[in-house]
Amino acid sequence: MTAVGRVGVAPQAWARRAALACVLCVLPSILWRVAMLAGVDTGFADADWYRAEGSRVAYVLGLDALQLAGALLCLGLALPWGERVPSFVPGLGGRTVHRLVPMALGGTGTVALYLIMGQLVRAYGSVWLGLREGWTPAAGMDPFEATVLGVAYAPLFCWPLVLTVALVGYWRRRSPLRPTR
């Protein structure tokens, strides 16, 4: 045991499942947006606007890439490369990752996700509940299209929750004095 945290301790099953769930939470919304860009009729009224210019397509694909990269980094909370830098990384390969680095980055990401998701729930939820007038991504969609949109995006709102669980598991597993259960 060192100040940087324990290494080589198997992740708890629940923490491993939470880290994997981070990736599974983002995939449906990414697939929905890629399908929308590819010309699939998702019912999204603004689809043509996003497909009309390369910069808008790049924005959506960039969002998808950022979302997927963030989710894949969450896997490091339950995989060996979250404890030791992979050997192929020049200059750092094989070094132990201080347990505070993933905690700080993951904690910052979690707070950002809670804020973003909270804002979206507040903004769109108030329109869907009839509390105020406004635009939502489901504007103009038939019930089937709105259901597909909901199924694609609902898991995304679980991402900060499962990331929180994965972070707790990582902290407990890497802590020099705490049990891993």
N, C-alpha and C positions, 0 to 999 in steps of 0.2 A: 504494500500500500504506500502510495506517495501523495504528496500534496496536490498533484494534478488529477488524482482519482484512480480508483481501481481499474484494471484492465483484465480482459479475459473472462469476466464473469458473464455467464449466459443471461441474456435478457429474459425478463419475466414474460410468460406467455401473453398476458394481457397487454403488456407494453409493446410486444412484437406485433400483436394484432392492431393496436392503435396506430403504430407507425405505418403499417400496411394500409390501414383505413385512410390515412392522410392522402395516399395516392388514389385510392378508390373514390374518395370524395370529389376529386377534381376531374376525373376522366369523363363523366357524362356531360358536363358543361363544355369541356373542350371539344368533345365529339359533336355536340350540337352546333357549336360555332363553326367548326370545320365543315360540317354538312351545309350550314347556311352559306358559307363562302363558296362551297363547291356547286351551289345552285339548287340544292335540295329545297323544295318548298316547305319551309318550317312554319310558315304563317307569319313570320316576323316582318312587320310592315316596312322596316328600314333596311331590309336585307340588300336591296338594290343600291342603296346609298353606300353601304359598306363595301360592296363589290365593285363600285364604279371607279374607284381610284386606287392605284397601287399603294399610296400612303395609308389609306384606310384598311386595306387588306393587311398591310404590314403591321398596323396597329393591332388588329385582331389576332394575327399570328404571333405577334410579340407578347400580347397578353397571355395567349395560350402557352407560349414557351416559358414565360415567367412563372405562370401558375404551375406548370408541370415541373419546372426546375425546383421551385419551392417545395412542392410535394415530395419530389425525389430526395431532396436534402433531408426531409423528415425521416426517411428510411435509415439514415445514418444514426438515428437515435436507438436503433435496434440491430445494427450491423457492425461488423468489426471496423470499418473505415470511419465510424463515429468515435472510435477510441484511438486508433492509430492512422496516421496519414498513409495512404496507399504507397507502396514502394516506387511506383512509376512517377510520382510527383517529384520533379527535380528540386534538390536542396532540402526538402522537408520529408521525403519518403521514409517511413518507419518511425517517425517521431510520435510520441504520445500526444494526443489532443487533450489539452487541459479541459476538464469537465465544465468550466465556466464559459468556454467559447460557445459550444452548442447551446448552452442554457441561455446565454445573453442573446445570441442570434435568434434562437427559437422563441425565447420570451418576447423579444421585440416583434417578431413575426406574429406571434399569437395575439399580442395586444393590437397590432395593426389589423389582423383578421377580425377580431371582435368588434373593433370600431367600424370597419368597412361593412361587415355583415349587419351590425346593428343599424347603421345608417340606411342600408338597403331595406331592411325589414320595416323600419320606420317610414321611409319614403313610399315604398310600394304598398306596404300593408295598409297604410292609412287611405290610399286611393282604393284598393280592393275592398276595404271595409266601408267605403262610402263616406269617410270622415272628411275628405277633401277632394277637390278636382285635381287631375294631373295625368301625366303620361306614365305608362308602364310598358315593359317589353311585350306584354300580352295584348296591347292595344290592337284591335282588329282581328284577333285570332278567334277561330271557332273553338268550341269546348275541347275537341280532340287535340288541336294544336296547343292550346293553353295547358292541357294536361301533360303533353310531351315536354313542353317547356318546364313545367313544374317538376316533372320526374328528372329532367336533366339538371336542374339547378338546386333542388332540395338537398341533395347530398353535400353540395358545396357549403351550405350553412352549418354542416356538422364538422367541417374541417377544423375550426378553432377548438372545438371540444375535444376531438380525438388527438389533436396536437398537444393540448394541455395534458392529457393522460400519458401520451408518449414521453413528454418532458418530465413528468413526475417519475415515470419508470426509469428513464435515463439517469436522473439525479439520484434516485435510490440505489440503482445498480452501481454507479460510479463513485458514490460516496464512500470514503474510507472507513466509516464507522457504522454504517447502517446495514441492516439485513436487506436482502434483495426481494423478499416476497411482497 
